[in-house]
Amino acid sequence: MTSLLKSLLAAVALCAALGVSAQELKIGYVNGERVLREATPAKAAQAKLEAEFKKRETELNDVGTKLRAAMDKLDKDGPTLPEAERSRRQRDLSDQQRDFDRKRRELLEDLNQRKNEELAAVTERASKVIKQIFEQEKYDLILQEVVFAGPRVDITKKVIDALNAGK
């Protein structure tokens, strides 16, 4: 049983034990994926990452294109080249391919690390906004991970609007 389900059951059991009816329980739901997709700070973070890594990505793509062209040229010219020359070119291309693969891995690792940093910052801001809404509107429970939630309890738009307003 997931911890979320356990928490929900515990909250319901507590309310039942205290004699609180289901009508008095105020529950909200936030779609975290939607917040990270639609909120202005999340979009700004995505644009920042794209700008930050654009140059490296373009350079890497150029190197990859040149490497593929060199490999195609070796395939085409290979039968007519002396064995020593063909072997030398193959070694050079293998070295270049390894270097290219290493640079591509480094780019992906750097991008993922920065993405996680930016995502954490947006998530932290969203959590603060959710806590503000929780306190101001006197919610008993706000969930982020649910299987199904009706529109009556979905407060995702409130969270997105508050994030967009810079609260």
VMD Tcl script that builds the backbone (N, CA, C; Angstrom):
set m [mol new atoms 501]
animate dup $m
set s [atomselect $m all]
$s set {name element resname resid chain x y z} {
  {N N MET 1 A 0.859 -1.173 0.000}
  {CA C MET 1 A 0.000 0.000 0.000}
  {C C MET 1 A 0.902 1.231 0.000}
  {N N THR 2 A 0.652 2.155 -0.873}
  {CA C THR 2 A 1.518 3.328 -0.963}
  {C C THR 2 A 1.340 4.228 0.245}
  {N N SER 3 A 2.378 5.016 0.486}
  {CA C SER 3 A 2.323 5.905 1.643}
  {C C SER 3 A 1.240 6.963 1.475}
  {N N LEU 4 A 0.968 7.356 0.240}
  {CA C LEU 4 A -0.079 8.343 -0.018}
  {C C LEU 4 A -1.443 7.780 0.363}
  {N N LEU 5 A -1.680 6.550 -0.038}
  {CA C LEU 5 A -2.951 5.918 0.291}
  {C C LEU 5 A -3.073 5.732 1.801}
  {N N LYS 6 A -1.966 5.353 2.440}
  {CA C LYS 6 A -1.973 5.212 3.895}
  {C C LYS 6 A -2.290 6.545 4.561}
  {N N SER 7 A -1.684 7.614 4.048}
  {CA C SER 7 A -1.926 8.941 4.613}
  {C C SER 7 A -3.378 9.351 4.455}
  {N N LEU 8 A -3.929 9.091 3.279}
  {CA C LEU 8 A -5.322 9.438 3.025}
  {C C LEU 8 A -6.254 8.655 3.947}
  {N N LEU 9 A -5.989 7.356 4.078}
  {CA C LEU 9 A -6.815 6.535 4.961}
  {C C LEU 9 A -6.693 6.992 6.408}
  {N N ALA 10 A -5.487 7.372 6.814}
  {CA C ALA 10 A -5.282 7.861 8.178}
  {C C ALA 10 A -6.050 9.156 8.405}
  {N N ALA 11 A -6.044 10.052 7.415}
  {CA C ALA 11 A -6.767 11.316 7.538}
  {C C ALA 11 A -8.264 11.079 7.623}
  {N N VAL 12 A -8.760 10.167 6.791}
  {CA C VAL 12 A -10.191 9.851 6.818}
  {C C VAL 12 A -10.557 9.218 8.158}
  {N N ALA 13 A -9.714 8.292 8.649}
  {CA C ALA 13 A -9.977 7.636 9.930}
  {C C ALA 13 A -9.953 8.649 11.070}
  {N N LEU 14 A -9.021 9.574 11.020}
  {CA C LEU 14 A -8.935 10.604 12.056}
  {C C LEU 14 A -10.189 11.469 12.064}
  {N N CYS 15 A -10.612 11.881 10.881}
  {CA C CYS 15 A -11.821 12.703 10.788}
  {C C CYS 15 A -13.045 11.931 11.289}
  {N N ALA 16 A -13.111 10.645 10.966}
  {CA C ALA 16 A -14.238 9.828 11.424}
  {C C ALA 16 A -14.210 9.691 12.938}
  {N N ALA 17 A -13.020 9.512 13.476}
  {CA C ALA 17 A -12.889 9.366 14.930}
  {C C ALA 17 A -13.261 10.646 15.653}
  {N N LEU 18 A -12.982 11.771 15.040}
  {CA C LEU 18 A -13.301 13.056 15.648}
  {C C LEU 18 A -14.739 13.478 15.391}
  {N N GLY 19 A -15.453 12.674 14.638}
  {CA C GLY 19 A -16.851 12.975 14.377}
  {C C GLY 19 A -17.034 14.025 13.293}
  {N N VAL 20 A -16.028 14.235 12.468}
  {CA C VAL 20 A -16.122 15.219 11.391}
  {C C VAL 20 A -16.761 14.523 10.196}
  {N N SER 21 A -17.781 15.119 9.665}
  {CA C SER 21 A -18.436 14.510 8.510}
  {C C SER 21 A -17.634 14.799 7.247}
  {N N ALA 22 A -17.865 14.000 6.209}
  {CA C ALA 22 A -17.158 14.163 4.944}
  {C C ALA 22 A -17.455 15.520 4.311}
  {N N GLN 23 A -18.591 16.107 4.656}
  {CA C GLN 23 A -18.955 17.406 4.102}
  {C C GLN 23 A -18.047 18.514 4.634}
  {N N GLU 24 A -17.519 18.341 5.829}
  {CA C GLU 24 A -16.693 19.367 6.441}
  {C C GLU 24 A -15.222 19.236 6.054}
  {N N LEU 25 A -14.823 18.122 5.517}
  {CA C LEU 25 A -13.451 17.885 5.136}
  {C C LEU 25 A -13.155 18.616 3.832}
  {N N LYS 26 A -12.159 19.482 3.844}
  {CA C LYS 26 A -11.810 20.244 2.647}
  {C C LYS 26 A -10.519 19.668 2.060}
  {N N ILE 27 A -10.659 19.063 0.879}
  {CA C ILE 27 A -9.544 18.393 0.222}
  {C C ILE 27 A -9.266 19.081 -1.112}
  {N N GLY 28 A -7.993 19.218 -1.421}
  {CA C GLY 28 A -7.580 19.783 -2.698}
  {C C GLY 28 A -6.611 18.846 -3.392}
  {N N TYR 29 A -6.490 19.003 -4.692}
  {CA C TYR 29 A -5.600 18.187 -5.501}
  {C C TYR 29 A -4.822 19.100 -6.432}
  {N N VAL 30 A -3.510 18.858 -6.564}
  {CA C VAL 30 A -2.659 19.620 -7.471}
  {C C VAL 30 A -1.988 18.648 -8.436}
  {N N ASN 31 A -2.138 18.906 -9.723}
  {CA C ASN 31 A -1.481 18.116 -10.762}
  {C C ASN 31 A -0.079 18.695 -10.964}
  {N N GLY 32 A 0.914 18.039 -10.361}
  {CA C GLY 32 A 2.290 18.532 -10.404}
  {C C GLY 32 A 2.853 18.617 -11.815}
  {N N GLU 33 A 2.539 17.639 -12.649}
  {CA C GLU 33 A 3.016 17.652 -14.034}
  {C C GLU 33 A 2.487 18.878 -14.767}
  {N N ARG 34 A 1.225 19.155 -14.570}
  {CA C ARG 34 A 0.611 20.310 -15.239}
  {C C ARG 34 A 1.248 21.615 -14.768}
  {N N VAL 35 A 1.528 21.708 -13.483}
  {CA C VAL 35 A 2.181 22.902 -12.948}
  {C C VAL 35 A 3.538 23.085 -13.623}
  {N N LEU 36 A 4.325 22.002 -13.721}
  {CA C LEU 36 A 5.648 22.086 -14.326}
  {C C LEU 36 A 5.595 22.298 -15.833}
  {N N ARG 37 A 4.477 22.026 -16.432}
  {CA C ARG 37 A 4.320 22.219 -17.873}
  {C C ARG 37 A 3.780 23.604 -18.213}
  {N N GLU 38 A 2.878 24.153 -17.372}
  {CA C GLU 38 A 2.156 25.369 -17.736}
  {C C GLU 38 A 2.571 26.630 -16.981}
  {N N ALA 39 A 3.190 26.499 -15.836}
  {CA C ALA 39 A 3.533 27.674 -15.039}
  {C C ALA 39 A 4.660 28.469 -15.701}
  {N N THR 40 A 4.557 29.774 -15.622}
  {CA C THR 40 A 5.552 30.653 -16.227}
  {C C THR 40 A 6.965 30.395 -15.707}
  {N N PRO 41 A 7.181 30.219 -14.393}
  {CA C PRO 41 A 8.543 29.931 -13.935}
  {C C PRO 41 A 9.116 28.636 -14.530}
  {N N ALA 42 A 8.272 27.648 -14.741}
  {CA C ALA 42 A 8.735 26.395 -15.342}
  {C C ALA 42 A 9.105 26.609 -16.809}
  {N N LYS 43 A 8.295 27.380 -17.512}
  {CA C LYS 43 A 8.601 27.685 -18.914}
  {C C LYS 43 A 9.879 28.513 -19.013}
  {N N ALA 44 A 10.064 29.440 -18.081}
  {CA C ALA 44 A 11.279 30.272 -18.070}
  {C C ALA 44 A 12.505 29.403 -17.798}
  {N N ALA 45 A 12.378 28.453 -16.903}
  {CA C ALA 45 A 13.490 27.551 -16.603}
  {C C ALA 45 A 13.845 26.719 -17.831}
  {N N GLN 46 A 12.834 26.249 -18.544}
  {CA C GLN 46 A 13.071 25.468 -19.759}
  {C C GLN 46 A 13.777 26.315 -20.812}
  {N N ALA 47 A 13.326 27.548 -20.999}
  {CA C ALA 47 A 13.959 28.442 -21.975}
  {C C ALA 47 A 15.404 28.738 -21.574}
  {N N LYS 48 A 15.644 28.911 -20.283}
  {CA C LYS 48 A 16.990 29.175 -19.776}
  {C C LYS 48 A 17.911 27.998 -20.086}
  {N N LEU 49 A 17.421 26.794 -19.868}
  {CA C LEU 49 A 18.220 25.601 -20.160}
  {C C LEU 49 A 18.520 25.473 -21.651}
  {N N GLU 50 A 17.515 25.734 -22.465}
  {CA C GLU 50 A 17.720 25.648 -23.913}
  {C C GLU 50 A 18.785 26.640 -24.366}
  {N N ALA 51 A 18.723 27.863 -23.839}
  {CA C ALA 51 A 19.712 28.871 -24.209}
  {C C ALA 51 A 21.102 28.488 -23.700}
  {N N GLU 52 A 21.150 27.949 -22.494}
  {CA C GLU 52 A 22.426 27.585 -21.875}
  {C C GLU 52 A 23.138 26.463 -22.634}
  {N N PHE 53 A 22.391 25.518 -23.167}
  {CA C PHE 53 A 22.998 24.355 -23.796}
  {C C PHE 53 A 22.942 24.381 -25.320}
  {N N LYS 54 A 22.371 25.418 -25.899}
  {CA C LYS 54 A 22.210 25.492 -27.355}
  {C C LYS 54 A 23.554 25.434 -28.077}
  {N N LYS 55 A 24.522 26.216 -27.606}
  {CA C LYS 55 A 25.815 26.287 -28.284}
  {C C LYS 55 A 26.510 24.925 -28.275}
  {N N ARG 56 A 26.553 24.294 -27.104}
  {CA C ARG 56 A 27.214 22.980 -27.011}
  {C C ARG 56 A 26.507 21.940 -27.868}
  {N N GLU 57 A 25.175 22.000 -27.878}
  {CA C GLU 57 A 24.414 21.041 -28.668}
  {C C GLU 57 A 24.676 21.243 -30.168}
  {N N THR 58 A 24.711 22.497 -30.597}
  {CA C THR 58 A 24.970 22.802 -32.000}
  {C C THR 58 A 26.366 22.339 -32.400}
  {N N GLU 59 A 27.353 22.627 -31.545}
  {CA C GLU 59 A 28.724 22.195 -31.831}
  {C C GLU 59 A 28.807 20.678 -31.918}
  {N N LEU 60 A 28.152 19.997 -31.008}
  {CA C LEU 60 A 28.179 18.543 -31.001}
  {C C LEU 60 A 27.493 17.979 -32.256}
  {N N ASN 61 A 26.400 18.581 -32.657}
  {CA C ASN 61 A 25.722 18.141 -33.885}
  {C C ASN 61 A 26.614 18.340 -35.101}
  {N N ASP 62 A 27.338 19.463 -35.144}
  {CA C ASP 62 A 28.259 19.716 -36.259}
  {C C ASP 62 A 29.368 18.667 -36.303}
  {N N VAL 63 A 29.919 18.340 -35.140}
  {CA C VAL 63 A 30.967 17.321 -35.071}
  {C C VAL 63 A 30.409 15.973 -35.531}
  {N N GLY 64 A 29.201 15.645 -35.114}
  {CA C GLY 64 A 28.575 14.394 -35.518}
  {C C GLY 64 A 28.348 14.327 -37.024}
  {N N THR 65 A 27.926 15.435 -37.605}
  {CA C THR 65 A 27.707 15.482 -39.056}
  {C C THR 65 A 29.018 15.289 -39.805}
  {N N LYS 66 A 30.069 15.954 -39.343}
  {CA C LYS 66 A 31.392 15.814 -39.990}
  {C C LYS 66 A 31.920 14.395 -39.836}
  {N N LEU 67 A 31.696 13.803 -38.683}
  {CA C LEU 67 A 32.151 12.435 -38.440}
  {C C LEU 67 A 31.428 11.452 -39.353}
  {N N ARG 68 A 30.119 11.622 -39.486}
  {CA C ARG 68 A 29.362 10.741 -40.395}
  {C C ARG 68 A 29.840 10.909 -41.835}
  {N N ALA 69 A 30.106 12.150 -42.241}
  {CA C ALA 69 A 30.590 12.399 -43.600}
  {C C ALA 69 A 31.955 11.734 -43.811}
  {N N ALA 70 A 32.830 11.819 -42.809}
  {CA C ALA 70 A 34.151 11.190 -42.924}
  {C C ALA 70 A 34.024 9.672 -43.002}
  {N N MET 71 A 33.092 9.107 -42.243}
  {CA C MET 71 A 32.874 7.650 -42.283}
  {C C MET 71 A 32.335 7.228 -43.643}
  {N N ASP 72 A 31.398 8.012 -44.173}
  {CA C ASP 72 A 30.854 7.714 -45.501}
  {C C ASP 72 A 31.952 7.797 -46.564}
  {N N LYS 73 A 32.811 8.783 -46.441}
  {CA C LYS 73 A 33.912 8.956 -47.395}
  {C C LYS 73 A 34.866 7.768 -47.315}
  {N N LEU 74 A 35.156 7.304 -46.088}
  {CA C LEU 74 A 36.037 6.145 -45.937}
  {C C LEU 74 A 35.382 4.903 -46.533}
  {N N ASP 75 A 34.089 4.732 -46.316}
  {CA C ASP 75 A 33.393 3.587 -46.913}
  {C C ASP 75 A 33.463 3.626 -48.430}
  {N N LYS 76 A 33.331 4.820 -48.967}
  {CA C LYS 76 A 33.334 4.985 -50.426}
  {C C LYS 76 A 34.746 4.793 -50.989}
  {N N ASP 77 A 35.739 5.423 -50.331}
  {CA C ASP 77 A 37.108 5.392 -50.850}
  {C C ASP 77 A 37.910 4.191 -50.353}
  {N N GLY 78 A 37.428 3.508 -49.351}
  {CA C GLY 78 A 38.165 2.422 -48.713}
  {C C GLY 78 A 38.730 1.369 -49.643}
  {N N PRO 79 A 37.932 0.862 -50.574}
  {CA C PRO 79 A 38.469 -0.202 -51.446}
  {C C PRO 79 A 39.655 0.241 -52.299}
  {N N THR 80 A 39.772 1.529 -52.583}
  {CA C THR 80 A 40.852 1.996 -53.450}
  {C C THR 80 A 42.072 2.472 -52.668}
  {N N LEU 81 A 41.951 2.571 -51.338}
  {CA C LEU 81 A 43.067 3.053 -50.516}
  {C C LEU 81 A 44.029 1.915 -50.188}
  {N N PRO 82 A 45.285 2.263 -50.033}
  {CA C PRO 82 A 46.235 1.248 -49.553}
  {C C PRO 82 A 45.835 0.793 -48.141}
  {N N GLU 83 A 46.154 -0.434 -47.790}
  {CA C GLU 83 A 45.758 -1.016 -46.501}
  {C C GLU 83 A 46.226 -0.166 -45.318}
  {N N ALA 84 A 47.441 0.310 -45.348}
  {CA C ALA 84 A 47.983 1.110 -44.234}
  {C C ALA 84 A 47.182 2.403 -44.066}
  {N N GLU 85 A 46.859 3.066 -45.163}
  {CA C GLU 85 A 46.101 4.331 -45.117}
  {C C GLU 85 A 44.683 4.090 -44.607}
  {N N ARG 86 A 44.046 3.022 -45.093}
  {CA C ARG 86 A 42.695 2.696 -44.656}
  {C C ARG 86 A 42.673 2.381 -43.160}
  {N N SER 87 A 43.639 1.631 -42.665}
  {CA C SER 87 A 43.723 1.306 -41.231}
  {C C SER 87 A 43.933 2.567 -40.401}
  {N N ARG 88 A 44.806 3.458 -40.864}
  {CA C ARG 88 A 45.060 4.703 -40.141}
  {C C ARG 88 A 43.790 5.539 -40.045}
  {N N ARG 89 A 43.066 5.657 -41.154}
  {CA C ARG 89 A 41.820 6.436 -41.150}
  {C C ARG 89 A 40.764 5.802 -40.242}
  {N N GLN 90 A 40.687 4.491 -40.259}
  {CA C GLN 90 A 39.722 3.807 -39.394}
  {C C GLN 90 A 40.038 4.054 -37.920}
  {N N ARG 91 A 41.327 3.992 -37.560}
  {CA C ARG 91 A 41.720 4.282 -36.172}
  {C C ARG 91 A 41.368 5.717 -35.803}
  {N N ASP 92 A 41.672 6.643 -36.715}
  {CA C ASP 92 A 41.353 8.055 -36.453}
  {C C ASP 92 A 39.846 8.248 -36.255}
  {N N LEU 93 A 39.069 7.617 -37.127}
  {CA C LEU 93 A 37.610 7.741 -37.009}
  {C C LEU 93 A 37.095 7.071 -35.737}
  {N N SER 94 A 37.681 5.970 -35.341}
  {CA C SER 94 A 37.280 5.318 -34.087}
  {C C SER 94 A 37.579 6.219 -32.897}
  {N N ASP 95 A 38.753 6.852 -32.917}
  {CA C ASP 95 A 39.110 7.799 -31.847}
  {C C ASP 95 A 38.136 8.973 -31.820}
  {N N GLN 96 A 37.819 9.493 -32.988}
  {CA C GLN 96 A 36.885 10.617 -33.080}
  {C C GLN 96 A 35.492 10.198 -32.601}
  {N N GLN 97 A 35.071 8.983 -32.946}
  {CA C GLN 97 A 33.758 8.479 -32.518}
  {C C GLN 97 A 33.702 8.349 -31.004}
  {N N ARG 98 A 34.764 7.819 -30.378}
  {CA C ARG 98 A 34.811 7.711 -28.918}
  {C C ARG 98 A 34.756 9.092 -28.272}
  {N N ASP 99 A 35.497 10.034 -28.828}
  {CA C ASP 99 A 35.502 11.401 -28.299}
  {C C ASP 99 A 34.110 12.026 -28.435}
  {N N PHE 100 A 33.497 11.802 -29.580}
  {CA C PHE 100 A 32.144 12.321 -29.814}
  {C C PHE 100 A 31.154 11.722 -28.813}
  {N N ASP 101 A 31.222 10.402 -28.608}
  {CA C ASP 101 A 30.324 9.730 -27.659}
  {C C ASP 101 A 30.542 10.255 -26.240}
  {N N ARG 102 A 31.787 10.478 -25.856}
  {CA C ARG 102 A 32.097 11.002 -24.526}
  {C C ARG 102 A 31.521 12.403 -24.350}
  {N N LYS 103 A 31.705 13.247 -25.364}
  {CA C LYS 103 A 31.170 14.615 -25.287}
  {C C LYS 103 A 29.643 14.611 -25.236}
  {N N ARG 104 A 29.030 13.707 -25.971}
  {CA C ARG 104 A 27.568 13.605 -25.955}
  {C C ARG 104 A 27.071 13.168 -24.573}
  {N N ARG 105 A 27.754 12.183 -23.969}
  {CA C ARG 105 A 27.394 11.742 -22.609}
  {C C ARG 105 A 27.558 12.892 -21.609}
  {N N GLU 106 A 28.661 13.623 -21.719}
  {CA C GLU 106 A 28.899 14.747 -20.812}
  {C C GLU 106 A 27.817 15.808 -20.962}
  {N N LEU 107 A 27.431 16.091 -22.210}
  {CA C LEU 107 A 26.376 17.070 -22.451}
  {C C LEU 107 A 25.069 16.616 -21.807}
  {N N LEU 108 A 24.708 15.353 -22.003}
  {CA C LEU 108 A 23.472 14.835 -21.423}
  {C C LEU 108 A 23.523 14.842 -19.897}
  {N N GLU 109 A 24.661 14.499 -19.332}
  {CA C GLU 109 A 24.789 14.526 -17.872}
  {C C GLU 109 A 24.666 15.950 -17.338}
  {N N ASP 110 A 25.351 16.887 -17.993}
  {CA C ASP 110 A 25.274 18.288 -17.568}
  {C C ASP 110 A 23.855 18.829 -17.708}
  {N N LEU 111 A 23.220 18.494 -18.823}
  {CA C LEU 111 A 21.850 18.946 -19.052}
  {C C LEU 111 A 20.906 18.375 -17.994}
  {N N ASN 112 A 21.030 17.094 -17.700}
  {CA C ASN 112 A 20.166 16.478 -16.687}
  {C C ASN 112 A 20.405 17.082 -15.311}
  {N N GLN 113 A 21.653 17.346 -14.985}
  {CA C GLN 113 A 21.951 17.953 -13.686}
  {C C GLN 113 A 21.332 19.345 -13.582}
  {N N ARG 114 A 21.503 20.161 -14.597}
  {CA C ARG 114 A 20.940 21.511 -14.598}
  {C C ARG 114 A 19.410 21.466 -14.610}
  {N N LYS 115 A 18.862 20.519 -15.363}
  {CA C LYS 115 A 17.408 20.372 -15.421}
  {C C LYS 115 A 16.863 20.044 -14.037}
  {N N ASN 116 A 17.539 19.139 -13.334}
  {CA C ASN 116 A 17.113 18.784 -11.982}
  {C C ASN 116 A 17.221 19.977 -11.038}
  {N N GLU 117 A 18.262 20.787 -11.185}
  {CA C GLU 117 A 18.414 21.975 -10.344}
  {C C GLU 117 A 17.277 22.963 -10.589}
  {N N GLU 118 A 16.999 23.229 -11.859}
  {CA C GLU 118 A 15.930 24.172 -12.208}
  {C C GLU 118 A 14.570 23.629 -11.780}
  {N N LEU 119 A 14.360 22.344 -11.982}
  {CA C LEU 119 A 13.108 21.700 -11.590}
  {C C LEU 119 A 12.914 21.777 -10.077}
  {N N ALA 120 A 13.987 21.571 -9.339}
  {CA C ALA 120 A 13.906 21.647 -7.881}
  {C C ALA 120 A 13.514 23.057 -7.430}
  {N N ALA 121 A 14.058 24.070 -8.093}
  {CA C ALA 121 A 13.732 25.452 -7.729}
  {C C ALA 121 A 12.255 25.751 -7.997}
  {N N VAL 122 A 11.752 25.322 -9.145}
  {CA C VAL 122 A 10.346 25.548 -9.480}
  {C C VAL 122 A 9.447 24.752 -8.534}
  {N N THR 123 A 9.836 23.520 -8.238}
  {CA C THR 123 A 9.056 22.682 -7.335}
  {C C THR 123 A 8.999 23.289 -5.940}
  {N N GLU 124 A 10.109 23.852 -5.493}
  {CA C GLU 124 A 10.137 24.494 -4.180}
  {C C GLU 124 A 9.186 25.696 -4.144}
  {N N ARG 125 A 9.219 26.504 -5.200}
  {CA C ARG 125 A 8.297 27.654 -5.272}
  {C C ARG 125 A 6.851 27.175 -5.286}
  {N N ALA 126 A 6.579 26.121 -6.050}
  {CA C ALA 126 A 5.215 25.591 -6.124}
  {C C ALA 126 A 4.767 25.075 -4.754}
  {N N SER 127 A 5.660 24.429 -4.032}
  {CA C SER 127 A 5.321 23.923 -2.698}
  {C C SER 127 A 4.966 25.065 -1.752}
  {N N LYS 128 A 5.690 26.158 -1.840}
  {CA C LYS 128 A 5.383 27.324 -1.000}
  {C C LYS 128 A 4.010 27.889 -1.344}
  {N N VAL 129 A 3.708 27.952 -2.638}
  {CA C VAL 129 A 2.401 28.458 -3.070}
  {C C VAL 129 A 1.295 27.528 -2.579}
  {N N ILE 130 A 1.514 26.228 -2.697}
  {CA C ILE 130 A 0.515 25.254 -2.238}
  {C C ILE 130 A 0.298 25.404 -0.738}
  {N N LYS 131 A 1.375 25.595 0.008}
  {CA C LYS 131 A 1.249 25.772 1.457}
  {C C LYS 131 A 0.466 27.048 1.784}
  {N N GLN 132 A 0.718 28.124 1.021}
  {CA C GLN 132 A -0.036 29.369 1.230}
  {C C GLN 132 A -1.526 29.139 0.989}
  {N N ILE 133 A -1.849 28.480 -0.105}
  {CA C ILE 133 A -3.252 28.194 -0.416}
  {C C ILE 133 A -3.852 27.316 0.676}
  {N N PHE 134 A -3.106 26.325 1.125}
  {CA C PHE 134 A -3.551 25.428 2.186}
  {C C PHE 134 A -3.923 26.216 3.443}
  {N N GLU 135 A -3.057 27.143 3.821}
  {CA C GLU 135 A -3.284 27.912 5.047}
  {C C GLU 135 A -4.367 28.978 4.869}
  {N N GLN 136 A -4.331 29.705 3.749}
  {CA C GLN 136 A -5.282 30.794 3.539}
  {C C GLN 136 A -6.707 30.297 3.360}
  {N N GLU 137 A -6.857 29.193 2.638}
  {CA C GLU 137 A -8.199 28.687 2.351}
  {C C GLU 137 A -8.624 27.563 3.294}
  {N N LYS 138 A -7.805 27.310 4.300}
  {CA C LYS 138 A -8.111 26.361 5.365}
  {C C LYS 138 A -8.465 24.955 4.847}
  {N N TYR 139 A -7.551 24.409 4.034}
  {CA C TYR 139 A -7.718 23.034 3.559}
  {C C TYR 139 A -7.321 22.080 4.676}
  {N N ASP 140 A -7.941 20.909 4.681}
  {CA C ASP 140 A -7.565 19.855 5.611}
  {C C ASP 140 A -6.496 18.963 4.999}
  {N N LEU 141 A -6.517 18.857 3.667}
  {CA C LEU 141 A -5.616 17.946 2.983}
  {C C LEU 141 A -5.463 18.407 1.532}
  {N N ILE 142 A -4.219 18.478 1.057}
  {CA C ILE 142 A -3.960 18.732 -0.363}
  {C C ILE 142 A -3.054 17.614 -0.843}
  {N N LEU 143 A -3.472 16.955 -1.913}
  {CA C LEU 143 A -2.748 15.822 -2.483}
  {C C LEU 143 A -2.127 16.216 -3.816}
  {N N GLN 144 A -1.018 15.561 -4.142}
  {CA C GLN 144 A -0.412 15.792 -5.449}
  {C C GLN 144 A -0.420 14.546 -6.317}
  {N N GLU 145 A -0.375 13.393 -5.731}
  {CA C GLU 145 A -0.355 12.144 -6.491}
  {C C GLU 145 A -1.645 11.387 -6.217}
  {N N VAL 146 A -2.540 11.353 -7.179}
  {CA C VAL 146 A -3.786 10.607 -7.033}
  {C C VAL 146 A -4.089 9.874 -8.325}
  {N N VAL 147 A -4.933 8.872 -8.226}
  {CA C VAL 147 A -5.341 8.124 -9.408}
  {C C VAL 147 A -6.411 8.917 -10.154}
  {N N PHE 148 A -7.432 9.359 -9.432}
  {CA C PHE 148 A -8.502 10.150 -10.018}
  {C C PHE 148 A -8.840 11.294 -9.071}
  {N N ALA 149 A -9.174 12.447 -9.652}
  {CA C ALA 149 A -9.630 13.586 -8.847}
  {C C ALA 149 A -10.644 14.354 -9.681}
  {N N GLY 150 A -11.732 14.731 -9.053}
  {CA C GLY 150 A -12.759 15.496 -9.742}
  {C C GLY 150 A -12.380 16.965 -9.826}
  {N N PRO 151 A -13.018 17.680 -10.712}
  {CA C PRO 151 A -12.701 19.097 -10.884}
  {C C PRO 151 A -13.018 19.945 -9.654}
  {N N ARG 152 A -13.902 19.466 -8.803}
  {CA C ARG 152 A -14.277 20.216 -7.610}
  {C C ARG 152 A -13.100 20.358 -6.647}
  {N N VAL 153 A -12.205 19.376 -6.605}
  {CA C VAL 153 A -11.073 19.416 -5.677}
  {C C VAL 153 A -9.765 19.822 -6.357}
  {N N ASP 154 A -9.784 19.970 -7.672}
  {CA C ASP 154 A -8.563 20.304 -8.423}
  {C C ASP 154 A -8.253 21.797 -8.267}
  {N N ILE 155 A -7.144 22.094 -7.595}
  {CA C ILE 155 A -6.736 23.488 -7.383}
  {C C ILE 155 A -5.477 23.825 -8.197}
  {N N THR 156 A -5.200 23.005 -9.204}
  {CA C THR 156 A -4.001 23.199 -10.018}
  {C C THR 156 A -3.975 24.583 -10.655}
  {N N LYS 157 A -5.094 25.047 -11.177}
  {CA C LYS 157 A -5.127 26.362 -11.823}
  {C C LYS 157 A -4.798 27.463 -10.822}
  {N N LYS 158 A -5.279 27.359 -9.598}
  {CA C LYS 158 A -4.947 28.348 -8.565}
  {C C LYS 158 A -3.443 28.399 -8.335}
  {N N VAL 159 A -2.831 27.236 -8.278}
  {CA C VAL 159 A -1.389 27.162 -8.042}
  {C C VAL 159 A -0.629 27.784 -9.208}
  {N N ILE 160 A -1.031 27.440 -10.424}
  {CA C ILE 160 A -0.371 27.987 -11.614}
  {C C ILE 160 A -0.538 29.505 -11.655}
  {N N ASP 161 A -1.751 29.985 -11.412}
  {CA C ASP 161 A -2.001 31.434 -11.410}
  {C C ASP 161 A -1.156 32.135 -10.356}
  {N N ALA 162 A -1.043 31.545 -9.165}
  {CA C ALA 162 A -0.243 32.155 -8.101}
  {C C ALA 162 A 1.241 32.163 -8.476}
  {N N LEU 163 A 1.720 31.093 -9.083}
  {CA C LEU 163 A 3.112 31.056 -9.530}
  {C C LEU 163 A 3.363 32.095 -10.619}
  {N N ASN 164 A 2.424 32.218 -11.545}
  {CA C ASN 164 A 2.558 33.195 -12.628}
  {C C ASN 164 A 2.538 34.620 -12.101}
  {N N ALA 165 A 1.808 34.824 -11.011}
  {CA C ALA 165 A 1.731 36.163 -10.404}
  {C C ALA 165 A 2.969 36.452 -9.559}
  {N N GLY 166 A 3.801 35.439 -9.345}
  {CA C GLY 166 A 5.033 35.648 -8.594}
  {C C GLY 166 A 4.856 35.596 -7.095}
  {N N LYS 167 A 3.816 34.968 -6.630}
  {CA C LYS 167 A 3.577 34.883 -5.178}
  {C C LYS 167 A 4.460 33.850 -4.546}
}
mol reanalyze $m
mol bondsrecalc $m
mol representation Tube
mol addrep $m
